[in-house]
């Protein structure tokens, strides 16, 4: 019994059929793996140490840190808000590498701590989610591409550096003491607010000029050294997701940013690592390939011999039960009429090719003087019956018609 159950039947797929069905999926998986390996190989070192003064990668900032040390500026790296606020003072420049990663409560604490200390706060690429809390009275506008631009302002550091690669976020200020430099499409990409004696805030729309790969372009190095080297100490704050202060959301305070209702959503999106975004893109590509593979057109119908002999009456009864269960009276009526036309056409001299044409079959039946020939068209080519009783009546009438043709 077990041997008979293990034997394959005519409906079991052959190894070739299994290969044909699965080769599309295997090819999609192979392409996905190859794409993942290629992306990992090309981007493995690009994002490592971004804006980290200890990193020598192309997106690191070790070059500017070394130049500052040569000029006598001490450079320290912190990753927590407590360490950053503790280091704030009149002789310190506090650089916030990515202020958009800070929670609203962290932003308010940082602003309250640095206000009035006499030091300088440098915000790199501060967007609408952070600029309102860290620089009240300033609004961030849409970003512009980074390119070489001229200062067009009276700021000494900008005039001495000359042209530099700036861009990114652009800013507008409500205060009269703000100095706007390096305009992009009419709005400055570098903004300095406050007085140097009581402390000032520098907003740089893009941090590209601090990258190792860009520091030697145009006046990038000069502008970076003057913005970051105005005090003897530089504290480089790299916000970290593991910072305990990030758990205290404290989002009840209001800020002056536009679209405050979108702050939490934008901050959440900013917290998603880029690797997850690339992974989501790969999964979407894999899903699209799988959908295309499964939605391919079916091949032609292949006639297959049944494994056992089935009587014609059983097949007819089975099909009739299926049509009755589906209330397919239209298909049942079409089958009955088709079969009747096929059988009576040779009896009246009509070829099988024209058996289902009213213009050929009906005149031939009328010529044989079949009784009640005027109602042959609705009987042989009419519409579907309205109910089961009408379908049974149609079957009886077709039987009567066939007998009359045979006896006429």
C-alpha positions in Angstrom: 0.0 0.0 0.0 2.8 2.4 0.9 4.6 1.6 -2.4 1.5 2.3 -4.4 0.9 5.6 -2.6 4.5 6.7 -3.3 4.3 6.1 -7.0 3.9 9.2 -9.1 0.8 9.7 -11.3 0.3 11.3 -14.6 -0.6 14.6 -12.8 2.6 14.6 -10.8 5.1 17.3 -12.0 8.2 16.1 -13.7 11.6 17.4 -12.8 11.6 19.5 -15.9 8.3 21.1 -15.0 9.5 21.8 -11.5 12.6 23.5 -13.0 10.4 25.6 -15.4 8.2 26.7 -12.6 11.0 27.7 -10.2 13.7 29.1 -12.5 12.1 32.5 -12.6 12.1 32.7 -8.8 15.6 31.4 -8.6 16.8 34.0 -11.1 15.1 36.8 -9.2 16.8 35.7 -6.0 20.1 35.5 -7.8 19.7 39.1 -9.1 18.7 40.3 -5.6 21.7 38.7 -4.0 24.0 40.1 -6.6 22.5 43.5 -6.2 22.9 43.4 -2.5 26.5 42.3 -2.7 27.3 45.0 -5.3 25.6 47.7 -3.1 27.4 46.5 0.0 30.8 46.5 -1.8 30.3 50.0 -3.3 28.8 51.6 -0.2 30.6 49.7 2.5 32.9 52.5 3.5 31.0 55.6 2.2 28.9 56.3 5.3 31.3 55.1 7.9 32.4 57.9 10.2 30.3 60.7 8.5 31.4 64.1 10.0 33.5 62.3 12.6 36.7 64.3 13.3 38.5 60.9 14.0 37.6 59.4 10.6 39.9 59.6 7.6 37.1 58.4 5.2 36.0 60.6 2.4 32.9 61.6 4.4 34.9 62.0 7.6 36.2 65.3 9.0 39.7 64.3 10.3 41.4 66.8 8.0 39.8 69.9 9.4 40.3 68.6 12.9 44.0 68.2 12.3 44.3 71.7 10.8 42.6 73.1 13.9 44.9 71.3 16.2 47.9 72.7 14.3 46.5 76.2 15.0 46.3 75.5 18.7 42.5 74.6 18.9 41.8 71.6 21.1 39.2 69.2 19.5 37.1 66.9 21.6 34.4 64.5 20.5 31.2 63.8 22.6 28.2 61.7 21.8 25.8 62.6 24.7 23.9 65.7 25.4 25.2 65.9 29.0 28.8 65.9 27.8 28.0 68.6 25.2 26.2 70.9 27.6 28.9 70.4 30.3 31.6 71.6 27.8 29.7 74.8 26.8 31.4 78.0 27.8 32.8 81.3 26.6 36.0 79.7 25.3 34.3 76.9 23.5 32.8 76.3 20.1 30.1 73.6 20.2 29.5 72.0 16.8 26.4 69.9 16.5 26.9 67.5 13.6 23.3 66.5 13.0 20.9 68.6 15.0 17.9 67.0 13.3 18.5 63.7 15.2 17.9 65.5 18.5 14.5 65.1 20.2 12.5 68.2 21.0 13.5 68.0 24.7 17.2 67.6 23.8 16.9 70.6 21.5 15.4 72.8 24.3 18.0 71.7 26.8 20.8 72.4 24.4 19.5 75.8 23.6 18.9 76.8 27.2 22.4 75.6 28.2 24.3 77.5 25.4 22.3 80.7 25.6 24.3 83.5 27.2 27.5 81.5 27.7 29.5 83.7 25.3 30.5 80.7 23.2 29.7 79.8 19.7 27.2 77.1 18.5 27.6 75.7 15.0 24.6 73.8 13.6 25.3 71.7 10.5 22.3 71.2 8.1 19.7 72.1 10.7 16.3 71.6 9.1 12.8 72.6 10.0 12.6 70.0 12.7 15.4 71.5 14.8 16.2 75.1 13.7 13.2 76.7 15.4 14.2 75.3 18.9 18.0 75.8 18.5 17.9 79.2 16.8 14.7 81.0 17.7 13.6 83.5 15.0 15.2 81.5 12.2 13.3 79.4 9.7 14.7 76.8 7.4 13.6 76.7 3.8 13.9 74.1 1.1 17.4 72.9 0.3 19.5 73.9 -2.7 22.3 71.9 -4.4 25.8 72.4 -3.1 28.0 74.4 -5.4 30.7 77.0 -5.3 29.2 80.3 -4.3 30.5 83.8 -3.4 30.0 85.3 0.2 28.1 88.5 -0.8 28.1 89.6 2.8 30.2 91.6 5.3 31.1 88.7 7.6 34.9 88.7 8.0 35.3 85.0 8.0 33.3 84.7 4.7 35.1 87.6 3.0 38.5 86.2 3.9 37.6 82.7 2.7 36.0 83.9 -0.6 34.1 81.4 -2.7 33.2 78.2 -1.0 31.1 75.1 -1.6 27.8 75.8 0.1 24.2 75.0 -0.3 21.7 72.7 1.4 19.1 74.3 3.7 18.5 78.0 3.3 17.5 80.3 6.1 15.5 83.4 6.9 15.8 85.4 10.1 13.5 87.8 12.0 16.4 89.4 13.8 18.3 92.5 12.7 21.7 91.3 14.0 21.9 88.2 11.6 24.6 88.1 9.0 23.5 86.2 5.8 26.1 84.9 3.5 26.5 82.6 0.4 23.0 83.1 -1.0 21.4 80.3 -3.0 18.4 81.2 -5.1 18.0 84.4 -3.1 18.3 82.9 0.4 21.5 82.5 2.5 23.0 79.1 3.1 25.2 80.5 5.9 23.6 82.5 8.7 25.3 83.9 11.9 22.9 85.2 14.6 23.7 86.9 17.9 26.6 88.9 19.1 30.1 87.5 19.5 30.5 88.8 23.1 27.4 87.1 24.4 27.6 84.1 22.2 26.5 83.5 18.6 25.0 80.7 16.5 26.2 79.7 13.1 23.8 77.8 10.8 25.5 76.1 7.9 23.0 74.7 5.4 25.3 71.9 4.3 28.2 70.2 6.0 29.9 69.2 2.7 32.7 71.6 3.0 33.9 69.8 6.2 34.3 66.5 4.5 37.8 65.2 3.9 37.2 64.9 0.2 36.0 68.5 -0.2 38.1 70.4 2.3 40.7 71.4 -0.4 38.1 72.8 -2.8 37.7 76.5 -3.3 37.8 78.3 0.1 36.3 75.5 2.1 39.3 75.0 4.4 39.6 78.7 5.2 35.9 79.1 5.9 35.8 76.0 8.1 38.9 77.1 10.1 37.5 80.5 10.8 34.0 79.3 11.7 35.3 76.5 14.0 38.5 78.1 15.3 37.2 81.4 16.8 37.6 79.9 20.3 40.4 77.9 21.8 38.3 74.8 22.4 36.1 72.9 19.9 33.6 70.3 21.1 32.4 68.1 18.3 29.0 66.8 19.3 27.9 63.7 17.3 24.3 62.9 18.5 23.9 59.2 19.3 20.7 57.1 19.4 22.1 55.4 22.5 22.1 58.7 24.4 20.0 58.2 27.6 18.6 61.8 27.3 16.9 60.8 24.0 14.5 58.7 26.0 13.0 61.8 27.5 10.9 63.0 24.7 9.2 65.9 26.5 7.4 66.9 23.3 5.0 69.2 25.1 6.9 72.4 24.6 6.1 74.6 21.6 8.6 75.9 19.1 8.5 78.5 16.4 9.2 76.1 13.5 6.7 75.9 10.6 4.7 72.7 10.5 5.2 71.8 14.2 2.6 69.0 13.8 5.0 67.2 11.4 8.0 67.4 13.7 7.7 64.0 15.4 7.1 62.3 12.0 10.0 63.9 10.3 12.3 63.1 13.3 11.2 59.5 13.2 12.1 59.3 9.5 15.5 60.9 10.1 16.2 58.3 12.8 15.9 55.4 10.2 19.4 54.3 9.2 20.1 54.5 5.5 20.8 50.7 5.4 17.1 50.0 6.2 16.0 52.2 3.4 18.1 50.4 1.0 16.9 47.1 2.4 13.3 48.2 1.9 14.0 49.1 -1.7 15.5 45.7 -2.4 12.5 43.9 -0.8 10.2 46.1 -3.0 12.2 45.1 -6.1 12.0 41.4 -5.1 8.3 41.7 -4.6 7.9 43.3 -8.0 9.9 40.6 -9.7 7.9 37.9 -8.0 4.7 39.5 -9.1 5.9 39.7 -12.7 7.0 36.1 -12.5 3.7 34.9 -11.1 1.6 37.1 -13.5 3.2 35.7 -16.7 0.8 34.5 -19.4 -0.2 30.8 -19.2 0.9 28.6 -22.0 -1.4 26.8 -24.4 -3.8 24.1 -23.1 -2.2 20.7 -23.2 -4.4 17.7 -23.7 -3.6 14.9 -21.3 -4.9 11.4 -21.3 -6.9 10.5 -18.2 -5.4 7.9 -15.9 -8.7 5.9 -15.8 -11.6 5.5 -18.2 -14.7 7.6 -17.4 -18.1 6.9 -18.9 -19.5 9.8 -21.0 -22.7 9.8 -18.9 -20.7 10.4 -15.7 -18.8 13.3 -17.3 -22.0 14.8 -18.6 -23.7 14.5 -15.2 -20.7 15.9 -13.4 -20.6 19.0 -15.7 -24.3 19.4 -15.3 -24.0 19.4 -11.5 -21.3 22.0 -11.6 -23.3 24.3 -13.9 -26.4 23.9 -11.7 -24.4 24.7 -8.6 -23.1 27.9 -10.3 -26.5 28.8 -11.8 -24.9 28.7 -15.2 -28.1 28.3 -17.1 -26.7 30.4 -20.0 -23.8 27.9 -20.5 -26.1 24.9 -20.2 -28.5 26.3 -22.8 -25.6 27.1 -25.1 -24.4 23.5 -24.8 -27.8 22.0 -25.5 -28.4 24.2 -28.5 -24.9 23.6 -29.9 -25.3 19.9 -29.6 -28.8 20.0 -31.3 -27.5 22.2 -34.2 -24.6 19.8 -34.7 -26.8 16.8 -34.9 -29.6 18.1 -37.2 -27.4 20.1 -39.6 -26.2 17.0 -41.6 -29.9 15.8 -41.7 -31.0 18.9 -43.6 -27.9 19.1 -45.9 -25.9 21.8 -44.0 -22.2 21.3 -43.6 -20.8 21.2 -40.0 -19.0 24.5 -40.6 -22.3 26.3 -41.2 -24.3 24.3 -38.6 -24.2 27.3 -36.2 -25.0 30.0 -38.7 -28.7 31.1 -38.6 -28.6 32.2 -42.3 -27.6 28.7 -43.3 -29.4 26.4 -40.9 -32.8 28.0 -40.6 -33.6 28.2 -44.3 -32.6 24.5 -44.6 -35.0 23.6 -41.8 -37.8 25.6 -43.4 -37.3 23.8 -46.7 -37.8 20.5 -45.0 -41.2 21.8 -43.8 -40.4 21.3 -40.2 -43.6 22.1 -38.2 -43.6 25.4 -36.4 -40.5 26.6 -38.3 -41.2 30.3 -37.4 -40.1 29.7 -33.8 -36.9 27.9 -34.7 -34.7 31.0 -34.3 -35.5 31.7 -30.7 -35.3 28.0 -30.0 -31.9 27.4 -31.6 -30.3 30.8 -31.3 -32.3 32.5 -28.5 -31.3 34.0 -25.1 -30.6 32.2 -21.9 -33.6 30.8 -19.9 -34.8 32.8 -17.0 -35.0 29.9 -14.5 -34.5 26.1 -14.2 -38.0 25.4 -15.4 -37.4 27.3 -18.6 -34.2 25.4 -19.1 -36.0 22.0 -18.8 -38.6 23.2 -21.2 -35.9 24.3 -23.7 -34.3 20.8 -23.5 -37.7 19.1 -24.2 -38.4 21.4 -27.1 -34.9 20.7 -28.6 -35.6 16.9 -28.3 -38.9 17.3 -30.1 -37.3 19.4 -32.8 -34.6 16.8 -33.4 -37.2 14.0 -33.7 -39.3 16.0 -36.1 -36.3 16.6 -38.3 -35.4 12.9 -38.3 -38.9 11.9 -39.3 -39.7 14.6 -41.8 
